[in-house]
Amino acid sequence: MLQAFRYRNDVLHAEGVSLSEVARDIGTPFYCYSTASIEHQYQQFSQSFTGNRVKICYSIKANSNLSVLGTFARLGAGADVVSGGELKRALTSGIQGSDVVFSGVGKTGDEMVDALEAGIMQFNVESEQELAQLAEIAKTRGVTAPVALRINPNVDAGTHDKITTGRVWDKFGIPWPEARDIYRLASNMPGLEMCGIAIHIGSQLTNLEPLEIAFRDVADAVSSLRDDGHNIKRVDLGGGLGIPYHFDPLTLEALDSSPSVESYAALISKATDNLDCDIILEPGRFLVGNAGVLISKVTLLKESRGRLFAVIDAAMNDLMRPALYGAFHEIVPVVSSSAEPEYLDVVGPICESSDVLAKGRRMARPDPGSLLAILSVGAYGAVMASSYNGRPIIPEVLVHNEEYSVVRPRSPIDEAMSIETLPPWLERSFELDTM
Ligand code: LLP
């Protein structure tokens, strides 16, 4: 079920807010998120874990709007960040530094310094080189960096190739036998506390078996590391839990089955209950994916050689996932339609053929000027947007009960241009031309 998004009197609402009315107030396209849906997902996730040894570090990369982060901060979540920018966002939104884990294969020295200053909970380190640099920086500053090595378990997550991260040929993590040696090496380096182990094998996992294998490998690694004398007190099992993307266009019931959070929690409990470790989890998509919709207006319908195109005012620059991964997103009318379904392509106005949001989709033919809602865009939607083709970054709206707030305004093209400058040689020739 798509939490918090419902037709009321034939108009799609986010909680108590009519999406037609928001479109009338602020124009299209725009992203809209539901607070109730975010809270529901967070609570469902956290309540699946009994005891207080699980720390949920929301993976900020999924949706880093400050209002979304503020919602998570209020719920007591920590954060998984992958850049200095995300760290700043987390701290600004009220998440404590001590609740932050820093992942990623290419942390820069400056980012390490910022994270040490923020007193983060853990660096998830992905190479020997990164470890040496972190040790040096921490030593110079007279502090100790808490470290987990991210293991590459060589497990295929069975998800989309571009979001699979745990195979040996992926750039992520360190394969196990080498990792064991690096722990040994690191325990003699000043500036480091080797206190954890981390994995993340991929995103949008709809089959839990690869996770089960990877979790077992991690549990085995913890025992071996303890045998080697390391004080491993934290296990970070990453994110990756998949969500439904297919919905019944009328009832908004989920059509594809995704693994339940309870079964995911059971796997974690089975693998880690005997470890006497704190567990960090880094869910992103599960918490926000189905909490967001993208509202767009149909600019025109175009029929060409028997093919029907609905050209809309949102495009691949606003939502990259279909163009980049061939991802499927359900598209429904904002005002419910009784038109007979037919096959059509929903496309944006961008000048390349990858700008297709749905291809050969069977859906009610929309009228020009009508509104469409693209579903399941709360994760990896707005965060991946660009201003390609001179298009403004679109607004984001957060709903709370009967209220909504524009939490990021449309950035007009004048604003984007205002930070660009001409180099001196062009300025000079411009002055000469206008003399
Ligand atoms: N932890 C780490 C280290 C990660 O790299 C990721 C996602 C997560 C946690 C959160 O994974 P989630 O629970 O959201 O599956 N842009 C792609 C997804 C990229 C995921 C990158 N890493 C998409 O639109 O599908």
Residues whose N, C-alpha, C, O or C-beta is under 5 A from the ligand:
A	BS01	LLP	S59 A62 S103 I163 H200 G202 S203 Q204 G238 G239 G240 L241 E282 P283 G284 R285 F286 R321 Y380
